[in-house]
Amino acid sequence: MKKETKCIEAGYTPKNGEPRMIPIIQSTTFKYDTSADMGKLFDLEAEGYFYTRLQNPTNDMVASKIAALEGGTAAMLTSSGQAATFISVFNLANAGDHVVASSSIYGGSFNLFNVTMRKMGIDFTFVDPDCSDEELEAAFKPNTKAVFGETIANPALIVLDIERFAVAAHKHGVPLIIDNTFATPINCRPFEWGADIVTHSTTKYMDGHDATVGGVIVDSGKFDWMAHADKFPGLCTPDDSYHGITYAEKFGKEKAFITKATAQLMRDFGAIPSPMNCYILNLGLESLAVRMQRHCENAQKVAEFLQSNPNVSYVTYPGLPGDKYYERARKYMPDGTCGVISFGVKGGRKTAEEFMKHLKLAIIATHVADAHTCVLHPASSTHRQMTDEELLAGGVRPDMVRLSVGIENADDIMDDLRQALEASQKA
């Protein structure tokens, strides 16, 4: 099936007389006839459900749909994108281990790695996504367990050279983890370029309607854990908490990573979404292909409009010819990138703040990547304690506005931006 069809059909096929839509199994527990039947589940000798803190049928149906969209072999939904990021790394790296990560990743992910996970004893080396091959090579250590990056960086809109980072990771016998939130599997499938694990904040385009917070981890099923058994004892040596099961041997390349993430980490952390949230997420997934097409069409029109507007000082969007990442975006995302644009308002911080006051259609919000057009001025919100000099040192220009283009009529979006830009110059 093509991706547009998978958005509708993958993950659940009803049998004769069964519900057409994915059913909501809103239950914490599941009944069995004998203790022996349940014991097989606890020993990972049989598939099934016993407690929703680990797994739930509704959640797994939706996870299967996302795995199909990404071209993976197994997936696990989490309670947030942040939980997906954490579990994807912690499933491989423990105290005393090391991870290489792109420096231009979502700020929440950077803080998770640089502060919280360092407290857990995991070391991180952050590299410029445009670093030289020599600089990338130098980032690896004997205890490196993974490489992490984003298809399209939030909010820098840097397009990662996935293929180059995959080659480097595999040279050192470790997997490449890619956060594919902004591109979605509609516009980019990182597994086709060598990535091994993909994560998403499903809160964004996948849900698409500001309705549910969630995340997902998808395994490509291609990384050979046993070929690097010394690096991954958690996957390649017996797990005493499950009677000595070795995940990579019992479940193979296709299911070892997700089975361990579920049986160990979801069991212990309980970061699972509710079945109701997963049902709502599935409704978003059904329209993902058509929404992404509209997001990209609208963003392209809006980016070109902003580029020609005399009150705009610069525009950053990978879909614009001349953008630093245009050619790379054409390679990895020939059908479109995402709906997020960064641009500067002439006049600096105060003028950008004035611009925000005059918006009528666009919503001022910290969120991105949903049906509504929304904007954020970092200098007056998330980064408001910083001076202009400190902003520039951190890679955020004082006049920068992050614009997430929705699926409204593009003319209405541009009219709103035009009148707000004009008003900002009169203040």
Buried (B, 14 or more C-beta within 10 A) or exposed (E): EEBEEBBBEBBBEEEEEEEEEBBBBEBEEBEBEEEEEBEBBEEBEEEEBBBBBBBBBBBBBBBBBBBBBBBBBBBBBBBBBBBBBBBBBBBBBEEEBBBBBBBBBBEBBBEBBEEEBEEEEBBBBBBEBBBEEEEBEEBBBEEBBBBBBBBBBBBBBBBBBBBBBBBBBBEBBBBBBBBBBBBBBBBBBBBEBBBBBBBBBBBBBBBBBBBBBBBBBBBBBBBBBBEBBEBBEBBBBEBEEBEEBBBBBBBBBBBBBBBBBBBBBBBEBEBBBBBEBBBBBBBBBBBBBEBBBBBBBBBBBBBBBBBEBEBBBBBBBBBBEEBBBBEBBBBBBEEBBBBBBBBBBBBBBBBBBBBBEBBEBBBEBEEBBBBBBBBBBBBBBBBEEBEBEEBEEEEBBBBBBBBBBBBBEBEEBBBBBBBBBBBBBEE
